[in-house]
Amino acid sequence: MSTLRESNNRQYLMRFTPSLWGKIEEKATRNNVDNSVIIRNAVKRDLEREEKSQAEKELLPISAPLITDASCGAFDEAIADTETALNVSADIAKELDLHEGDFFIRARGDSMAAIGITDGSLVTMEVLPTGRNPRANEIALVQIERGDGEYESTLKRWTTKAGKPVLLDGEGNVREIPGDAKSIKAVAVARSFIARI
């Protein structure tokens, strides 16, 4: 069964199975309204239900891994081995610009204290897609692979000089890169942080 409805010079053709059309007609008769009213209300309810479902999904808490030491191996291994996660309400996640797939690190040391990231601060990090480097002066979690196969991680401002990475502390001082470094890779960028007073 089909019904044709004109609205604002547009025509909408809808097809219904005989059993569904029968239910529409029955409800329209019972409520003393046109069939189109029943159809319009059903579509509206469905859209509202979908919007409510999406809104409820956005209010769900986010569980983000907490990495206290990312220097124990390759970065993806450090994420996979993390057993600790912080559950963050949707409201706080919005304030922190925290999204699914992001993670926290706990800052160690005071090299970034000049910009507020003190020892023990929680920093929200967004994983960088493969092949993308941070923008100039963006705060990044940088992983350095040493010549002996060990990894070292540091949170610093990222910049480049002559195409090579330069790492800066919170005061803008250059952080020396170990001479035996085999690779230097920015794995994530900071989005926000929570500092202790």
C-alpha positions as CSV (number, residue, x, y, z in Angstrom):
1,M,0.0,0.0,0.0
2,S,1.3,3.5,-0.8
3,T,0.4,7.0,0.2
4,L,1.4,10.2,-1.5
5,R,1.7,13.4,0.5
6,E,2.4,16.9,-0.9
7,S,4.2,19.3,1.4
8,N,5.9,22.6,0.4
9,N,5.7,21.5,-3.3
10,R,7.5,18.2,-2.5
11,Q,6.0,14.8,-2.9
12,Y,6.9,11.8,-0.7
13,L,6.0,8.3,-1.7
14,M,6.0,5.8,1.1
15,R,5.4,2.0,0.7
16,F,3.9,-0.1,3.5
17,T,3.2,-3.8,3.8
18,P,-0.5,-4.6,3.9
19,S,-0.3,-5.6,7.6
20,L,1.5,-2.3,8.6
21,W,-1.0,-0.2,6.5
22,G,-3.8,-2.0,8.3
23,K,-2.4,-1.0,11.7
24,I,-1.9,2.6,10.5
25,E,-5.5,2.8,9.3
26,E,-6.8,1.2,12.5
27,K,-4.9,3.7,14.7
28,A,-6.0,6.6,12.5
29,T,-9.7,5.6,12.8
30,R,-9.4,5.1,16.6
31,N,-7.9,8.6,17.0
32,N,-10.1,10.2,14.3
33,V,-7.2,11.6,12.4
34,D,-5.8,11.2,8.9
35,N,-3.4,8.3,8.1
36,S,-0.6,10.9,7.4
37,V,-0.8,12.1,11.0
38,I,-0.1,8.7,12.3
39,I,2.8,8.2,9.9
40,R,4.3,11.7,10.7
41,N,4.1,11.1,14.5
42,A,5.7,7.6,14.1
43,V,8.6,9.1,12.1
44,K,9.0,12.0,14.6
45,R,9.1,9.5,17.6
46,D,11.7,7.4,15.8
47,L,13.9,10.4,15.2
48,E,13.5,11.7,18.7
49,R,14.4,8.2,20.1
50,E,17.5,8.2,17.9
51,E,18.5,11.7,19.1
52,K,18.0,10.7,22.7
53,S,20.1,7.5,22.2
54,Q,22.9,9.6,20.8
55,A,22.7,12.1,23.6
56,E,22.8,9.4,26.2
57,K,25.8,7.9,24.5
58,E,27.6,11.2,24.7
59,L,26.9,11.2,28.5
60,L,28.6,7.9,29.0
61,P,31.9,8.0,31.0
62,I,35.1,7.5,29.2
63,S,37.7,5.0,30.4
64,A,41.2,6.1,29.4
65,P,44.5,4.2,30.1
66,L,46.9,5.7,32.5
67,I,50.6,5.3,31.6
68,T,53.0,6.1,34.4
69,D,56.0,4.9,32.4
70,A,56.0,4.7,28.7
71,S,59.7,4.0,28.4
72,C,59.5,0.2,29.0
73,G,59.2,-0.7,25.4
74,A,57.6,0.3,22.1
75,F,54.7,2.7,22.7
76,D,52.0,0.4,21.4
77,E,53.2,-2.3,23.8
78,A,53.1,0.2,26.7
79,I,49.5,1.0,25.9
80,A,48.6,-2.7,25.5
81,D,50.3,-3.6,28.8
82,T,48.5,-0.9,30.8
83,E,46.2,-2.3,33.4
84,T,45.3,1.0,35.1
85,A,42.5,3.2,33.6
86,L,40.8,6.3,34.8
87,N,37.1,6.6,34.4
88,V,36.1,10.1,33.5
89,S,32.5,11.4,33.5
90,A,31.3,12.9,30.2
91,D,31.2,16.4,31.6
92,I,34.9,16.2,32.8
93,A,35.9,14.5,29.5
94,K,34.4,17.4,27.6
95,E,36.4,20.0,29.7
96,L,39.6,18.0,29.2
97,D,39.0,17.5,25.5
98,L,39.3,13.7,26.2
99,H,37.9,11.3,23.6
100,E,37.7,7.6,23.1
101,G,41.2,6.3,22.2
102,D,43.0,9.0,24.2
103,F,45.0,8.2,27.3
104,F,46.6,9.8,30.4
105,I,50.3,10.0,31.4
106,R,51.5,11.1,34.8
107,A,54.3,13.7,34.4
108,R,57.6,13.0,36.2
109,G,59.9,15.8,37.0
110,D,59.6,19.6,36.7
111,S,61.1,20.3,33.2
112,M,57.6,21.5,32.0
113,A,56.7,23.3,35.3
114,A,57.1,26.7,33.6
115,I,53.9,26.1,31.6
116,G,52.1,24.5,34.6
117,I,52.8,20.8,34.1
118,T,54.4,20.0,37.4
119,D,55.6,16.7,38.8
120,G,52.6,14.3,39.2
121,S,50.3,16.2,36.8
122,L,47.9,14.1,34.8
123,V,48.2,15.0,31.1
124,T,45.6,13.9,28.5
125,M,47.2,12.7,25.3
126,E,45.8,12.1,21.8
127,V,47.6,9.5,19.8
128,L,49.2,10.8,16.6
129,P,48.2,9.0,13.4
130,T,51.1,7.2,11.8
131,G,53.3,9.5,9.8
132,R,52.1,12.8,11.4
133,N,54.3,14.9,13.5
134,P,53.1,17.5,16.0
135,R,52.7,21.1,15.0
136,A,55.5,23.5,15.9
137,N,55.6,24.1,19.7
138,E,52.9,21.5,20.4
139,I,53.5,19.5,23.6
140,A,54.3,15.9,22.7
141,L,55.1,12.6,24.2
142,V,58.3,11.7,22.5
143,Q,59.8,8.2,22.4
144,I,63.5,7.8,21.9
145,E,64.9,4.4,21.0
146,R,68.5,4.1,22.2
147,G,71.3,2.2,20.5
148,D,71.0,-0.7,23.1
149,G,67.3,-1.2,22.2
150,E,66.0,0.5,25.3
151,Y,63.3,3.2,25.1
152,E,63.1,6.5,26.8
153,S,60.0,8.7,26.9
154,T,59.8,12.4,27.5
155,L,57.1,15.1,27.4
156,K,58.4,18.2,25.7
157,R,57.6,20.9,23.2
158,W,58.2,19.7,19.7
159,T,59.8,21.8,17.0
160,T,62.2,21.1,14.2
161,K,65.4,22.6,12.9
162,A,66.8,21.7,9.4
163,G,64.2,18.9,9.3
164,K,65.3,17.3,12.5
165,P,63.3,17.2,15.8
166,V,64.3,19.7,18.5
167,L,62.8,19.1,22.0
168,L,62.2,22.1,24.3
169,D,61.4,22.2,28.0
170,G,58.8,24.5,29.5
171,E,61.2,27.5,29.6
172,G,62.2,27.0,26.0
173,N,65.6,25.4,26.7
174,V,66.7,22.6,24.3
175,R,66.6,19.1,25.8
176,E,69.7,17.2,24.7
177,I,68.9,14.1,22.6
178,P,71.1,11.1,23.5
179,G,74.0,10.6,21.0
180,D,73.1,6.9,20.6
181,A,69.5,7.6,19.7
182,K,68.4,5.3,16.8
183,S,65.0,6.9,16.4
184,I,63.0,9.9,17.8
185,K,59.2,9.6,17.4
186,A,56.4,11.8,18.6
187,V,53.7,9.3,19.5
188,A,51.0,11.6,21.0
189,V,50.2,15.3,21.7
190,A,48.9,16.8,24.9
191,R,45.3,18.2,24.9
192,S,45.0,19.3,28.6
193,F,46.4,18.6,32.0
194,I,45.4,18.5,35.7
195,A,48.1,19.7,38.0
196,R,48.5,19.3,41.7
197,I,48.6,22.4,43.9
